Amino acid sequence: MTTLPRGFHRIRLNLARSKEHPEGSSRHGYEFVAPLDSEGLIDQEAWKAHRGVCKVRRFWAGEADMHGLLVRKAGGARGATWTFDYDPGATDDDEAGFRFGEHAFRIGDYVSIRDEDGVMQTFVVTSTDAV
């Protein structure tokens, strides 16, 4: 088992309130491991050094869990986009975090993710446990 430096967290995102889920849903979301700096932002240098441990699990009621990695890809608003990549050999399965590089991951904050079909959904950060 790899020993990680300080700053790595298991982040849980639950589906926020929406038309289909007026109360939100703890049965739809993501859990992923990422290094966070003191302000709660993804630490790109720590990610580069330990990218293989930055795993994601997508859980969606009624569907099998999907497992992949947190990946930083060229392109996007600030020159790069953080994605959840479930198959390194394909690009049509990636789910992109909206401004993940600029967004602090703090409990109660909202983040958006564009799924593989191009649909943007909002999630709430429900935990950021140190690993």
C-alpha positions in Angstrom: 0.0 0.0 0.0 1.3 3.4 -1.0 1.9 6.0 1.8 0.6 9.3 0.7 1.9 12.7 1.8 -0.4 15.0 3.7 -3.2 16.7 1.8 -4.8 13.7 0.1 -8.6 13.5 0.7 -11.5 11.2 -0.3 -14.1 13.6 -1.6 -17.7 12.6 -1.8 -20.1 14.4 -4.1 -23.9 13.8 -3.9 -26.4 14.9 -6.5 -27.8 18.3 -5.6 -31.4 19.3 -5.7 -32.8 19.1 -9.2 -36.2 18.8 -11.0 -35.8 15.0 -11.0 -34.5 14.9 -7.4 -36.0 17.8 -5.4 -34.3 16.7 -2.2 -31.0 15.8 -3.9 -29.8 12.2 -3.8 -27.1 10.4 -1.8 -27.6 7.4 -4.2 -26.2 9.4 -7.1 -22.7 10.8 -7.1 -18.9 10.3 -7.0 -16.2 9.5 -4.5 -12.6 10.4 -5.6 -9.2 10.8 -4.1 -7.3 14.0 -4.7 -4.6 16.1 -3.1 -6.0 19.4 -1.7 -4.0 22.4 -0.7 -4.7 24.5 2.4 -7.5 26.4 0.5 -9.2 23.2 -0.6 -8.0 23.4 -4.3 -6.6 20.4 -6.2 -2.9 20.5 -5.8 -1.6 19.9 -9.3 2.0 19.1 -8.3 0.9 16.5 -5.7 -1.5 15.0 -8.3 1.4 14.7 -10.8 3.5 12.9 -8.3 0.8 10.5 -7.2 -1.8 10.4 -10.1 -2.2 6.6 -9.9 -3.8 6.9 -6.5 -6.3 9.6 -7.6 -9.1 7.1 -8.2 -12.8 7.8 -8.7 -15.9 5.8 -8.2 -19.2 6.8 -9.8 -22.2 5.5 -8.1 -25.6 5.8 -9.6 -28.8 4.1 -8.3 -29.8 1.3 -10.6 -26.5 1.2 -12.4 -23.2 -0.7 -11.8 -20.5 1.5 -10.2 -17.9 2.9 -12.6 -14.2 3.1 -11.6 -11.5 5.3 -13.1 -9.0 8.0 -12.4 -8.9 11.7 -11.9 -7.0 13.0 -14.9 -5.9 16.5 -16.0 -6.2 17.0 -19.8 -5.1 19.8 -22.1 -7.8 22.2 -23.2 -10.6 23.9 -21.4 -11.2 27.4 -20.1 -7.8 27.8 -18.3 -5.8 25.5 -20.6 -6.7 22.3 -18.8 -9.7 20.3 -17.7 -10.0 17.8 -14.8 -11.9 14.7 -15.9 -13.0 11.4 -14.5 -11.6 8.9 -17.0 -13.1 5.4 -16.8 -11.2 3.9 -19.8 -7.8 5.4 -20.8 -8.2 4.0 -24.3 -11.4 5.9 -25.0 -12.4 9.6 -24.8 -16.2 9.2 -25.1 -16.6 8.0 -21.5 -14.9 11.0 -19.8 -16.8 13.2 -17.4 -15.5 16.7 -17.0 -15.5 18.8 -13.8 -16.6 22.3 -14.4 -13.7 24.6 -13.3 -12.4 21.9 -10.9 -8.9 23.6 -11.1 -10.4 26.8 -9.6 -12.9 25.4 -7.2 -12.3 24.7 -3.6 -13.7 21.4 -2.3 -15.4 22.3 1.0 -18.3 20.6 2.6 -21.5 22.2 1.5 -20.1 23.7 -1.7 -21.5 22.9 -5.1 -19.6 21.7 -8.2 -20.8 20.7 -11.6 -19.9 17.8 -13.8 -20.6 17.3 -17.5 -21.3 13.6 -18.1 -20.3 11.5 -21.1 -23.5 12.6 -22.8 -22.8 16.3 -22.4 -25.4 16.8 -19.6 -24.2 19.2 -16.9 -25.4 18.2 -13.4 -24.7 19.9 -10.0 -23.4 18.1 -7.0 -22.8 19.0 -3.4 -19.6 18.2 -1.5 -20.7 16.1 1.4 -17.3 15.0 2.8 -13.5 15.6 2.4 -11.9 13.0 4.6 -8.1 12.8 4.8 -6.6 9.5 3.6 
